[in-house]
Amino acid sequence: MNAGWLTLALVWLSLILLASVVPVSARISGETLDVGHVFSYAVLTFLWVKAIGFNHRSLAVSIALTPLTETIQLFTPWRHPSLFDVGNNLLGVSISLALLFAFRHMKKTS
């Protein structure tokens, strides 16, 4: 386990959690593709992989965290959890893992 990358992953996760409780306009919260969610979780997944390796643990942690922000929003009256946001989070995890896998494969073949 790499302590530096783990620290970055925990800081990034803290920022995501903080952003998930900040009040937002209803106009930017909705049932659509949300690049912010996708990007946040793609970066978070990359940081977990760098911290604990490209293995089942980093995949499990990344997937397990996707509903976390929406669960927290259940307890904040000014935010509304959304399954679409969980889907956006999972899309970010998937994109990050796909890119990491592709780069890893390219590195092995070159």
C-alpha positions as CSV (number, residue, x, y, z in Angstrom):
1,M,0.0,0.0,0.0
2,N,1.3,3.4,-1.0
3,A,0.7,5.9,1.9
4,G,1.1,9.0,-0.4
5,W,-1.5,7.8,-2.9
6,L,-3.8,6.7,0.0
7,T,-3.6,10.1,1.5
8,L,-4.5,11.7,-1.8
9,A,-7.4,9.2,-2.2
10,L,-8.8,10.1,1.2
11,V,-8.4,13.8,0.6
12,W,-10.2,13.5,-2.7
13,L,-13.0,11.4,-1.1
14,S,-13.3,14.1,1.6
15,L,-13.8,16.7,-1.1
16,I,-16.4,14.6,-2.8
17,L,-18.3,14.1,0.4
18,L,-18.1,17.8,1.2
19,A,-19.4,18.7,-2.2
20,S,-22.3,16.3,-1.8
21,V,-23.7,18.2,1.1
22,V,-23.4,21.7,-0.3
23,P,-26.7,23.1,-1.4
24,V,-27.1,23.3,-5.2
25,S,-29.7,24.7,-7.5
26,A,-32.4,22.3,-8.6
27,R,-31.5,23.3,-12.2
28,I,-28.1,21.6,-12.0
29,S,-29.3,18.6,-10.1
30,G,-31.2,16.1,-12.2
31,E,-31.6,12.9,-14.0
32,T,-29.0,13.3,-16.7
33,L,-25.4,12.5,-17.4
34,D,-23.4,14.5,-14.8
35,V,-19.8,15.0,-15.9
36,G,-18.9,16.2,-12.4
37,H,-19.9,12.8,-10.9
38,V,-18.2,10.9,-13.6
39,F,-15.0,12.9,-13.3
40,S,-14.9,12.8,-9.5
41,Y,-15.3,9.0,-9.3
42,A,-12.9,8.4,-12.2
43,V,-10.2,10.3,-10.3
44,L,-11.1,8.6,-7.1
45,T,-10.8,5.2,-8.7
46,F,-7.4,6.1,-10.2
47,L,-6.2,7.2,-6.7
48,W,-7.4,4.0,-5.1
49,V,-5.7,1.9,-7.7
50,K,-2.4,3.8,-7.2
51,A,-2.8,3.5,-3.4
52,I,-3.7,-0.2,-3.1
53,G,-3.0,-1.7,-6.5
54,F,-4.9,-2.7,-9.6
55,N,-6.8,-5.6,-8.0
56,H,-10.1,-6.7,-6.6
57,R,-9.7,-4.6,-3.5
58,S,-9.4,-1.3,-5.4
59,L,-12.4,-2.4,-7.5
60,A,-14.4,-3.3,-4.4
61,V,-13.6,0.0,-2.7
62,S,-14.4,2.1,-5.8
63,I,-17.7,0.4,-6.3
64,A,-18.7,0.4,-2.6
65,L,-18.1,4.2,-2.4
66,T,-20.4,5.0,-5.4
67,P,-23.7,5.2,-3.3
68,L,-22.0,6.9,-0.4
69,T,-22.6,10.5,-1.4
70,E,-26.2,9.7,-2.3
71,T,-26.7,8.0,1.1
72,I,-25.4,11.1,2.9
73,Q,-27.8,13.2,0.9
74,L,-30.7,11.3,2.5
75,F,-29.9,13.2,5.7
76,T,-29.5,16.7,4.1
77,P,-32.9,18.4,3.5
78,W,-31.5,20.6,0.8
79,R,-30.1,17.8,-1.3
80,H,-31.9,14.9,-3.0
81,P,-30.3,11.6,-3.6
82,S,-30.6,10.1,-7.1
83,L,-30.0,6.7,-8.6
84,F,-28.9,8.5,-11.7
85,D,-26.0,10.0,-9.8
86,V,-25.0,6.6,-8.5
87,G,-25.0,5.5,-12.2
88,N,-22.8,8.5,-13.1
89,N,-20.5,7.5,-10.2
90,L,-20.3,3.9,-11.5
91,L,-19.7,5.2,-15.0
92,G,-16.7,7.2,-13.7
93,V,-15.4,4.1,-12.0
94,S,-15.8,2.1,-15.2
95,I,-14.1,4.7,-17.4
96,S,-11.2,4.9,-15.0
97,L,-10.7,1.1,-14.8
98,A,-11.0,0.7,-18.5
99,L,-8.4,3.4,-19.1
100,L,-6.1,1.9,-16.5
101,F,-6.5,-1.5,-18.0
102,A,-5.8,-0.2,-21.5
103,F,-2.7,1.6,-20.4
104,R,-1.5,-1.4,-18.5
105,H,-2.0,-3.6,-21.5
106,M,-0.3,-1.2,-23.8
107,K,2.7,-1.0,-21.4
108,K,3.0,-4.8,-21.4
109,T,2.9,-5.1,-25.1
110,S,5.4,-2.4,-25.9
